[in-house]
Amino acid sequence: MIAFVTGTNTDVGKTVATAALVARARSRGARTVAVVKPVQTGVAPDEPGDLADVQRLAGPVHGVECARYPEPLAPDVAARRAAMPPLERAAAVAAITAAAAVNDVTLVEGAGGVLVRLADSGGDAGPLTLLDLAADLGAPVLVVVSPALGTLNHAELTVAAIRARGLTPAGLIVGSWPDHPDLAMRCNVDDLPRVTGVPLIGTLPEGAGSLPRDEFGAAAPQWFDPRWVPPPPGTAPTQTRQQTDSRPDEGVRS
């Protein structure tokens, strides 16, 4: 199974959510899990990146990084400023396909949101985006969201872009739920599935990325709706507005 992990913006918790999905997949019987990072920015060649954070939290995974640029910028800008080759679409798809061939579950973590330019060119409409890679593989897309004010607009725009490419927005994940949510946050967890037509499948507690590995691995599967099963690659996007009851409760806000 291949699934893409994106966000409504940068710093919404994609990497921690990816690690939690690794733990959840293992709890559901996956023996081997791969995490592919098509583009990593903001780290030097010898520095740990997002894959290292996933392994720190979830334990060893088959990690694949296709391209890396030193400045913390959008990948196309970072590549251009570093005078380095841009990410190649075919190479990224080949890396994801190769990882999926030898692992039960393969998660592909994007950079920023779905329309962030991974390269200046190479996409179906010009610049290469995460949606181009997901479209090549017919894979579902999971969206990590903030619970804060403004998230409804960001989530609707992201889901609309995914559906416009004929892809499945398979679920929303709240990347950081505080111990004391405000009124907007409490309303948003009800309204996100309603306005997007996509179920809220998981809610990660604030500070989850600081947990020790054993504690993270034991707790992470409980942050997801136990009824959620990822759709297989190639599934057509749903137009229903059915909502699963995955609102945060006392068991989640740990």
BAFI-3210 file (N, C-alpha, C; in Angstrom, 3 decimals, decimal comma, padded with zeros to 6 digits):
// residues 254
n [1|2|3|4|5|6|7|8|9|10|11|12|13|14|15|16|17|18|19|20|21|22|23|24|25|26|27|28|29|30|31|32|33|34|35|36|37|38|39|40|41|42|43|44|45|46|47|48|49|50|51|52|53|54|55|56|57|58|59|60|61|62|63|64|65|66|67|68|69|70|71|72|73|74|75|76|77|78|79|80|81|82|83|84|85|86|87|88|89|90|91|92|93|94|95|96|97|98|99|100|101|102|103|104|105|106|107|108|109|110|111|112|113|114|115|116|117|118|119|120|121|122|123|124|125|126|127|128|129|130|131|132|133|134|135|136|137|138|139|140|141|142|143|144|145|146|147|148|149|150|151|152|153|154|155|156|157|158|159|160|161|162|163|164|165|166|167|168|169|170|171|172|173|174|175|176|177|178|179|180|181|182|183|184|185|186|187|188|189|190|191|192|193|194|195|196|197|198|199|200|201|202|203|204|205|206|207|208|209|210|211|212|213|214|215|216|217|218|219|220|221|222|223|224|225|226|227|228|229|230|231|232|233|234|235|236|237|238|239|240|241|242|243|244|245|246|247|248|249|250|251|252|253|254]
n.u [000,843|000,535|000,652|000,239|001,442|000,494|000,259|-001,737|-000,223|003,150|004,877|002,718|002,788|003,462|005,632|005,689|003,133|003,492|005,292|003,577|001,706|003,305|003,654|001,005|000,426|002,075|000,852|-001,386|-000,584|001,368|004,472|006,789|007,732|008,045|009,349|009,257|010,905|010,556|011,738|013,937|014,458|016,452|018,440|021,813|024,187|025,204|023,519|020,810|017,569|014,028|013,454|015,102|013,862|011,429|012,353|013,470|011,196|009,447|010,979|013,151|012,846|012,441|014,023|013,942|015,409|015,145|016,123|018,027|018,357|020,160|019,043|016,243|013,751|011,152|011,280|011,919|012,984|015,057|016,708|017,440|018,813|020,957|022,268|021,891|020,904|017,451|014,680|013,833|011,034|010,565|012,569|011,832|009,322|010,182|011,740|009,806|008,162|009,974|010,465|007,908|007,656|009,003|008,075|005,436|003,862|004,084|004,877|004,690|006,141|005,404|006,525|005,734|002,663|000,230|000,584|003,076|006,064|008,023|009,937|011,055|009,999|008,404|006,019|002,550|001,212|003,209|005,250|006,620|004,734|003,648|001,243|001,508|003,235|001,683|-000,452|000,781|001,066|-001,434|-002,228|-003,730|-004,250|-003,296|-004,148|-002,619|-003,649|-004,001|-005,597|-006,432|-007,924|-008,860|-008,228|-010,278|-010,699|-008,128|-008,052|-010,237|-009,387|-007,094|-008,118|-009,814|-007,939|-006,683|-008,782|-009,315|-007,336|-008,192|-007,672|-007,774|-008,703|-007,926|-008,166|-008,236|-005,855|-005,335|-002,626|-001,571|-002,971|-003,997|-003,764|-005,611|-007,868|-009,120|-012,255|-012,578|-011,007|-012,331|-014,742|-013,816|-012,952|-015,326|-016,318|-014,467|-014,656|-017,229|-017,145|-015,262|-015,886|-014,327|-013,201|-012,224|-009,541|-007,604|-006,023|-003,419|-001,764|-000,626|002,852|003,556|005,727|007,878|007,928|009,372|010,642|009,489|007,186|005,860|005,433|003,689|001,494|000,669|-000,990|-003,473|-004,304|-005,678|-008,700|-010,112|-011,636|-010,819|-009,627|-007,142|-007,828|-007,247|-004,563|-005,471|-008,152|-011,192|-011,963|-014,079|-017,319|-018,972|-020,292|-019,984|-019,348|-016,921|-016,766|-014,336|-013,515|-011,451|-010,883|-010,810|-009,006|-007,270|-006,133|-003,470]
n.v [-001,190|002,208|005,496|009,004|011,730|014,871|018,418|021,184|023,359|024,475|023,210|021,987|019,534|017,263|015,416|014,213|013,152|011,333|009,548|008,603|007,312|005,250|003,763|003,095|001,540|-000,662|-001,643|-002,650|-004,855|-004,595|-005,630|-004,557|-001,218|001,576|004,885|007,542|010,432|012,711|015,276|017,061|019,950|022,620|021,437|020,460|018,443|016,466|016,457|015,337|014,701|014,857|012,118|011,003|011,960|010,585|007,955|008,238|008,502|006,397|004,166|001,880|002,288|001,692|004,054|006,560|009,123|011,434|013,889|016,690|019,869|022,739|025,185|026,479|026,541|026,688|023,757|024,084|026,675|026,431|024,537|025,942|028,158|026,874|025,930|023,296|020,080|019,746|017,957|014,977|013,842|011,187|009,766|010,066|008,774|006,214|005,592|005,521|003,457|001,316|001,119|000,430|-002,073|-003,813|-003,533|-003,626|-001,368|001,871|005,140|008,420|011,372|014,705|018,092|020,941|022,145|020,705|021,955|023,039|023,761|021,246|021,075|023,207|022,468|019,698|018,734|017,888|020,217|022,015|023,208|020,765|019,001|017,555|016,357|015,511|013,325|011,645|011,251|009,811|007,373|006,757|007,038|007,309|010,333|011,701|014,282|016,532|018,691|021,872|022,580|025,144|028,479|029,365|027,034|025,697|026,906|026,496|023,697|023,041|024,166|022,627|019,987|020,333|020,775|018,297|016,592|017,700|016,667|014,127|012,420|010,601|012,104|010,821|011,090|013,258|014,554|015,824|017,669|018,603|018,687|020,682|020,648|022,334|023,297|026,035|027,796|027,962|025,828|023,622|023,747|023,414|020,724|019,409|020,641|020,337|017,730|018,111|020,350|019,600|017,044|014,905|012,358|012,863|011,292|011,009|012,329|014,020|014,434|017,532|018,045|015,451|014,791|014,905|012,734|009,752|006,989|004,385|005,049|006,678|004,845|003,035|004,624|005,941|004,400|004,630|007,160|007,272|006,771|003,706|002,461|003,263|002,461|002,580|003,535|001,513|001,992|003,921|004,237|005,892|009,338|010,090|011,551|011,826|013,037|011,807|011,432|010,288|009,411|010,784|012,654|014,530|013,105|012,441|010,381|010,898|013,396|013,432]
n.w [000,000|-000,842|000,353|000,333|002,265|003,097|003,863|005,067|005,206|005,895|008,804|010,180|011,286|009,752|009,690|012,235|012,171|010,082|011,296|013,290|011,696|010,746|013,121|013,559|011,304|011,781|014,074|012,952|011,623|009,620|008,501|007,416|006,802|004,729|004,357|002,238|001,277|-001,000|-001,436|000,588|002,424|003,879|005,409|005,955|004,024|005,796|007,954|010,105|008,781|008,059|007,850|009,772|012,062|011,924|012,314|014,829|016,394|015,639|015,250|013,388|009,897|006,383|004,885|002,381|000,625|-001,911|-002,927|-001,704|-000,253|000,957|002,007|003,896|002,156|-000,398|-002,436|-005,253|-005,368|-003,514|-004,788|-007,087|-006,004|-004,814|-006,966|-007,751|-009,084|-009,962|-008,441|-010,108|-011,793|-012,779|-011,470|-008,796|-008,739|-009,431|-007,187|-005,165|-006,101|-006,048|-003,294|-002,410|-003,518|-001,887|000,655|003,086|003,591|002,273|002,866|001,693|002,280|001,817|000,972|002,649|001,346|-000,996|-003,451|-003,421|-005,112|-006,222|-008,118|-010,800|-013,220|-014,941|-014,064|-014,801|-015,429|-015,705|-013,327|-011,058|-008,686|-005,518|-006,096|-008,724|-008,470|-006,846|-008,586|-010,648|-009,422|-008,606|-005,948|-002,652|-000,689|002,355|004,600|006,688|009,189|010,840|013,988|014,427|014,165|010,891|009,650|008,315|005,816|004,674|004,629|002,971|000,513|000,019|-000,151|-002,336|-004,376|-004,445|-005,219|-007,701|-009,262|-009,623|-007,548|-004,393|-001,441|001,436|004,180|007,064|009,359|012,505|013,382|015,818|018,823|021,422|025,085|026,167|024,282|022,309|021,639|018,810|017,913|019,052|017,698|015,090|014,843|014,555|012,286|010,194|008,827|007,842|006,077|004,192|003,348|003,956|006,095|009,523|010,613|012,531|015,494|016,799|019,887|021,291|021,491|020,925|019,346|021,032|022,618|024,141|022,196|022,754|024,190|022,356|020,229|021,450|022,064|019,705|017,805|019,009|018,534|016,213|014,335|014,900|012,999|010,540|007,361|004,971|001,589|-001,347|-003,805|-006,679|-006,180|-006,775|-006,040|-003,277|-003,097|-001,025|002,124|004,519|007,950|010,207|013,653|015,035|016,808|019,090|022,293|025,846|025,977|023,933|024,385|025,742]
ca.u [000,000|001,219|-000,156|000,976|001,134|000,733|-000,278|-002,360|000,810|004,336|004,839|001,458|003,013|003,492|006,627|005,210|001,993|004,039|005,793|002,418|001,143|004,176|003,294|-000,339|000,509|002,644|-000,146|-002,399|-000,020|002,418|005,776|007,820|007,193|008,997|008,991|009,984|010,892|011,058|012,621|014,209|015,141|016,804|019,423|023,086|024,340|025,503|022,592|019,598|016,374|012,735|013,487|015,708|012,831|010,494|013,001|013,621|009,908|008,757|011,908|013,728|012,024|013,176|013,948|014,463|015,383|015,520|016,883|018,215|018,905|020,542|018,294|014,854|012,896|010,459|012,312|012,387|013,830|016,259|017,565|017,969|019,792|022,132|022,810|021,862|019,874|016,115|014,096|013,309|009,779|010,705|013,420|011,051|008,331|010,899|012,141|008,606|007,750|010,936|010,219|006,633|007,797|009,627|007,523|003,983|003,289|005,014|004,350|005,456|005,925|005,675|007,147|004,706|001,358|000,165|000,984|004,460|006,802|009,170|010,902|010,518|009,279|008,271|004,651|001,605|000,826|004,402|006,078|006,357|004,184|003,372|000,086|001,965|003,762|000,548|-001,237|001,503|000,932|-002,832|-002,225|-004,533|-003,513|-003,705|-003,896|-002,396|-004,231|-003,989|-006,956|-006,639|-008,734|-008,351|-007,951|-011,356|-010,378|-006,931|-008,378|-011,089|-008,571|-006,208|-008,928|-010,277|-006,820|-006,480|-009,877|-009,216|-006,424|-008,774|-007,090|-008,596|-008,303|-008,350|-008,421|-007,609|-005,191|-004,957|-001,218|-001,198|-004,160|-003,523|-004,478|-006,705|-008,262|-010,042|-013,564|-012,440|-010,482|-013,380|-015,701|-013,182|-012,886|-016,626|-016,601|-013,535|-015,261|-018,449|-016,884|-014,397|-016,358|-013,261|-013,260|-011,116|-009,150|-006,633|-005,712|-002,176|-001,672|000,477|004,045|003,785|007,054|008,902|007,809|010,336|010,192|008,599|005,902|005,242|004,977|002,547|000,342|000,277|-002,145|-004,716|-004,655|-006,410|-009,988|-009,848|-012,425|-010,270|-008,779|-006,776|-008,272|-006,125|-004,211|-006,362|-009,538|-011,732|-012,304|-015,468|-018,010|-019,882|-019,922|-020,166|-018,359|-016,647|-016,639|-012,942|-013,210|-010,566|-011,514|-009,838|-007,961|-006,328|-005,423|-002,560]
ca.v [000,000|003,492|006,658|010,254|012,558|016,278|019,288|022,404|024,378|023,960|023,199|021,531|018,249|016,148|014,393|013,470|012,365|010,210|008,577|007,985|006,371|004,069|002,978|002,575|000,455|-001,834|-002,188|-003,313|-006,048|-004,358|-006,096|-003,630|000,078|002,505|006,297|008,207|011,892|013,102|016,435|017,591|021,239|023,206|020,642|020,250|017,057|015,521|016,665|014,511|015,360|014,347|010,658|010,711|012,205|009,456|006,801|008,530|008,308|005,142|003,054|001,713|002,136|001,784|005,468|006,935|010,555|011,555|015,119|017,482|021,204|023,255|026,314|026,152|027,229|025,777|022,965|024,620|027,830|025,943|023,905|026,978|028,971|026,054|025,475|021,841|019,518|019,635|016,622|014,448|013,126|009,748|009,195|010,013|007,709|004,943|005,336|005,139|002,135|000,332|000,927|-000,276|-003,464|-004,655|-003,188|-003,756|-000,028|002,933|006,480|009,435|012,649|015,847|019,300|021,968|021,725|019,884|022,709|023,505|023,318|020,392|021,420|024,245|021,854|018,243|018,364|017,861|021,582|022,858|022,841|019,465|019,053|016,255|015,766|014,812|012,018|010,831|010,888|008,765|006,117|006,554|006,790|008,208|011,409|012,063|015,708|016,952|020,019|022,545|022,745|026,546|029,338|029,446|025,708|025,242|027,404|025,805|022,291|022,974|024,427|021,480|018,854|020,632|020,564|016,843|016,028|018,194|015,772|012,795|011,619|010,398|012,624|009,651|011,386|014,411|014,277|017,018|017,441|018,985|019,054|021,139|020,197|023,265|023,884|027,157|027,569|027,702|024,477|022,644|023,768|022,954|019,263|018,989|021,237|019,912|016,713|018,629|021,266|018,965|015,734|013,946|012,028|013,124|009,930|010,964|013,561|013,842|015,388|018,487|017,512|014,036|014,634|014,893|011,510|008,688|006,079|003,327|005,658|007,107|003,674|002,424|005,524|006,458|003,752|005,045|008,502|007,137|006,096|002,286|001,979|003,765|001,602|003,357|002,979|001,053|002,893|003,938|004,423|007,199|010,178|010,049|012,831|011,789|013,862|010,997|011,788|009,312|010,045|010,726|013,875|014,315|012,842|012,471|009,396|011,440|014,560|012,951]
ca.w [000,000|-000,900|000,692|000,398|003,425|002,832|004,887|004,591|005,253|006,557|010,273|010,762|011,943|008,789|010,001|013,403|011,697|009,319|012,284|013,924|010,720|010,767|014,301|013,360|010,319|012,455|014,996|012,137|011,007|008,628|008,984|006,957|006,412|004,118|004,295|001,160|001,298|-002,322|-001,330|001,918|002,382|005,160|006,147|005,267|003,589|006,873|009,060|010,061|008,268|008,523|007,995|011,071|013,075|011,873|012,926|016,263|017,046|015,300|015,094|012,045|008,699|005,124|004,532|001,071|000,336|-003,320|-003,168|-000,489|-000,496|002,276|002,542|004,256|001,191|-001,306|-003,110|-006,535|-005,071|-002,843|-005,795|-007,960|-005,278|-004,533|-008,247|-007,699|-009,972|-009,360|-008,344|-011,362|-011,570|-013,025|-010,431|-007,563|-008,891|-009,390|-005,803|-004,410|-006,591|-005,553|-001,867|-002,252|-003,974|-000,859|001,957|003,172|003,548|001,899|003,083|000,978|002,964|000,966|001,525|002,667|000,877|-002,208|-004,635|-003,313|-006,296|-005,936|-009,166|-011,686|-014,333|-014,831|-013,745|-015,919|-015,770|-015,596|-012,177|-010,442|-007,331|-004,920|-006,763|-009,921|-008,057|-006,403|-009,767|-011,367|-008,692|-008,251|-004,512|-001,822|-000,041|003,711|004,797|008,072|009,352|012,135|014,516|014,785|013,317|009,522|009,079|007,430|004,480|004,186|004,363|001,781|-000,669|-000,202|-000,605|-003,690|-005,299|-004,560|-006,014|-009,071|-009,977|-009,680|-006,479|-003,217|-000,138|002,214|005,576|007,696|010,630|013,254|013,688|017,177|019,585|022,731|026,277|026,444|023,004|022,391|021,025|017,377|017,736|019,374|016,586|013,856|014,715|014,036|010,984|009,143|007,948|007,203|004,963|003,186|002,916|004,221|007,519|010,435|010,968|013,614|016,208|017,543|020,988|021,288|022,140|020,596|018,759|022,079|023,412|023,888|021,133|023,233|024,549|021,110|019,489|022,129|022,091|018,393|017,166|019,657|018,070|014,956|014,349|014,638|011,853|009,286|006,544|003,782|000,305|-002,167|-004,916|-007,824|-005,789|-007,190|-004,899|-002,849|-003,037|000,110|003,263|005,708|008,962|011,247|014,955|015,459|017,523|020,238|023,587|026,944|025,714|022,965|024,910|026,782]
c.u [000,878|000,225|000,749|000,504|001,494|000,158|-000,960|-001,360|002,071|004,132|003,475|001,596|003,076|004,437|006,209|004,004|002,459|004,572|004,639|001,746|001,989|003,787|001,918|-000,351|001,067|001,635|-001,241|-001,830|001,034|003,764|006,890|007,155|008,320|008,447|009,879|009,800|011,423|012,043|012,718|014,945|015,488|017,761|020,674|023,244|024,544|024,581|021,389|018,409|015,118|012,729|014,102|014,705|011,809|011,097|013,215|012,330|009,343|009,676|012,344|012,658|012,964|013,031|014,609|014,311|015,922|016,384|016,925|018,885|019,111|019,672|016,830|013,849|012,072|011,496|012,807|013,317|015,141|017,230|018,226|019,052|021,071|022,827|022,932|020,774|018,525|015,698|013,552|012,097|009,946|011,530|012,653|010,020|009,001|011,313|010,954|008,159|008,672|010,727|008,950|006,735|008,319|009,134|006,007|003,286|004,388|004,311|005,268|005,147|006,337|006,399|006,099|003,366|001,403|000,648|002,352|005,255|008,040|010,293|010,234|009,681|009,183|006,889|003,751|001,225|001,998|005,281|005,655|005,843|003,977|002,198|000,469|002,469|002,627|-000,293|-000,559|001,267|-000,517|-003,034|-003,121|-003,645|-004,127|-003,278|-003,766|-002,827|-003,944|-005,410|-007,359|-007,526|-008,078|-008,173|-009,039|-011,095|-009,186|-007,252|-009,247|-010,287|-007,691|-006,976|-009,432|-009,171|-006,556|-007,547|-009,805|-008,260|-006,953|-008,228|-008,026|-008,014|-008,815|-008,623|-007,695|-007,015|-004,859|-003,545|-000,801|-002,424|-003,747|-004,338|-005,701|-007,117|-009,228|-011,330|-013,445|-011,957|-011,561|-014,436|-015,092|-013,145|-014,228|-016,820|-015,676|-014,121|-016,480|-018,136|-016,033|-014,980|-015,331|-013,258|-012,018|-010,707|-008,170|-006,392|-004,500|-002,100|-000,478|001,660|004,338|005,183|008,178|008,857|008,972|009,763|009,203|007,216|005,152|004,652|003,767|001,303|-000,197|-000,909|-003,478|-005,168|-005,473|-007,744|-009,755|-010,599|-011,825|-009,354|-008,435|-007,323|-007,072|-005,793|-005,208|-007,820|-010,009|-012,093|-013,778|-016,055|-018,983|-019,381|-020,196|-019,022|-018,178|-016,435|-015,218|-012,539|-012,293|-011,376|-010,438|-008,728|-006,910|-005,493|-004,532|-001,352]
c.v [001,239|004,568|007,875|011,052|013,995|017,092|020,474|023,555|023,716|024,026|022,848|020,141|017,059|015,038|013,568|012,611|011,156|009,134|007,863|006,988|005,112|003,162|002,352|001,410|-000,812|-002,477|-002,942|-004,473|-005,844|-004,779|-005,148|-002,357|000,930|003,922|006,949|009,708|012,350|014,261|016,866|018,916|021,691|022,406|020,462|018,773|016,050|015,674|015,732|015,323|014,725|012,836|010,250|010,936|011,074|008,243|007,001|008,218|006,907|003,946|002,890|001,550|002,135|003,223|005,759|008,446|010,755|012,773|015,920|018,799|021,916|024,369|025,948|026,925|026,201|025,046|023,539|025,814|027,381|025,298|024,950|027,802|028,192|025,585|023,954|021,317|019,447|018,173|016,211|013,572|011,616|009,084|009,068|008,888|006,339|004,592|004,890|003,734|001,045|000,064|000,125|-001,748|-004,383|-004,331|-003,316|-002,414|000,961|004,269|007,484|010,789|013,802|016,971|020,408|021,415|021,050|020,624|023,353|022,926|022,524|020,624|022,419|023,681|020,359|017,785|018,405|019,269|022,540|022,443|021,491|019,661|017,632|015,568|015,043|013,415|011,106|010,376|009,775|007,394|005,816|006,365|007,756|009,219|011,696|013,503|016,013|018,410|020,568|022,584|024,204|027,279|029,508|028,103|025,234|025,666|026,656|024,362|022,162|023,197|023,233|020,290|019,093|020,404|019,078|016,229|016,471|017,363|014,349|011,861|011,553|011,106|011,654|009,947|012,635|013,989|015,606|016,796|017,769|019,505|019,437|020,561|021,070|023,965|025,049|026,835|027,224|026,282|023,428|022,594|023,154|021,442|018,683|019,438|020,774|018,808|017,234|019,470|020,632|017,692|014,644|013,626|012,484|011,782|009,861|012,324|013,308|014,867|016,315|017,909|016,064|013,801|014,625|013,623|010,561|007,675|005,039|003,876|006,101|005,911|003,016|003,294|005,865|005,726|004,196|006,438|008,468|006,444|004,622|001,741|002,374|002,747|002,387|002,723|002,518|002,060|002,774|004,129|005,807|008,016|010,115|011,448|012,868|012,704|013,095|011,281|010,635|010,050|009,885|012,016|013,570|014,036|012,788|011,471|009,907|012,556|014,164|013,862]
c.w [000,000|-000,498|000,782|001,614|003,084|003,972|004,268|004,563|005,798|008,072|010,857|011,395|011,012|009,213|011,208|013,018|010,891|010,262|012,978|012,983|010,603|011,935|014,148|012,372|010,951|013,400|014,254|011,332|009,954|009,208|008,598|006,448|005,839|004,202|003,243|001,303|-000,050|-002,259|000,129|001,768|003,797|005,999|005,292|004,905|004,710|008,077|008,959|009,591|008,819|008,697|009,326|012,199|013,098|012,576|014,420|017,010|016,857|015,170|013,649|010,971|007,504|004,635|003,203|000,906|-001,074|-003,611|-001,887|-000,850|000,841|002,839|002,811|003,415|000,421|-002,152|-004,430|-006,328|-004,448|-003,827|-006,676|-007,258|-004,978|-005,804|-008,274|-008,616|-009,269|-009,239|-009,705|-011,076|-011,710|-011,936|-009,116|-007,616|-008,819|-007,966|-004,957|-004,799|-006,065|-004,070|-001,637|-002,624|-002,892|000,542|001,938|003,019|003,176|002,034|002,407|001,616|002,067|001,675|001,479|002,217|-000,477|-003,450|-004,487|-004,475|-005,893|-006,937|-010,099|-012,822|-014,093|-014,457|-014,956|-016,370|-015,657|-014,437|-011,587|-009,020|-006,810|-005,606|-008,043|-009,561|-007,608|-007,585|-010,551|-010,742|-008,318|-006,768|-003,760|-001,104|001,325|003,976|006,283|008,188|010,739|012,668|014,679|013,790|011,947|008,860|008,129|005,995|003,893|003,801|003,120|000,508|-001,001|-000,755|-002,028|-004,713|-005,512|-005,458|-007,473|-009,910|-010,064|-008,624|-005,276|-002,006|000,929|003,674|006,021|009,033|011,290|013,785|015,102|017,910|020,999|023,888|026,558|025,141|023,203|021,647|019,552|017,123|017,994|018,274|015,323|013,728|014,277|012,595|009,871|008,263|007,203|005,981|003,864|002,614|003,111|005,712|008,277|011,017|012,139|014,218|017,091|018,674|020,830|022,056|021,820|020,053|019,766|022,922|023,147|022,900|021,631|023,564|023,302|020,371|020,109|022,030|020,710|017,758|017,752|019,216|016,786|015,180|014,010|013,434|010,522|008,627|005,284|002,514|-000,504|-003,249|-006,049|-007,486|-006,198|-005,971|-004,563|-002,814|-001,863|001,209|004,553|006,675|009,923|012,547|015,465|016,160|018,704|021,500|024,645|026,715|024,746|023,567|026,058|026,860]
res [m|i|a|f|v|t|g|t|n|t|d|v|g|k|t|v|a|t|a|a|l|v|a|r|a|r|s|r|g|a|r|t|v|a|v|v|k|p|v|q|t|g|v|a|p|d|e|p|g|d|l|a|d|v|q|r|l|a|g|p|v|h|g|v|e|c|a|r|y|p|e|p|l|a|p|d|v|a|a|r|r|a|a|m|p|p|l|e|r|a|a|a|v|a|a|i|t|a|a|a|a|v|n|d|v|t|l|v|e|g|a|g|g|v|l|v|r|l|a|d|s|g|g|d|a|g|p|l|t|l|l|d|l|a|a|d|l|g|a|p|v|l|v|v|v|s|p|a|l|g|t|l|n|h|a|e|l|t|v|a|a|i|r|a|r|g|l|t|p|a|g|l|i|v|g|s|w|p|d|h|p|d|l|a|m|r|c|n|v|d|d|l|p|r|v|t|g|v|p|l|i|g|t|l|p|e|g|a|g|s|l|p|r|d|e|f|g|a|a|a|p|q|w|f|d|p|r|w|v|p|p|p|p|g|t|a|p|t|q|t|r|q|q|t|d|s|r|p|d|e|g|v|r|s]
***
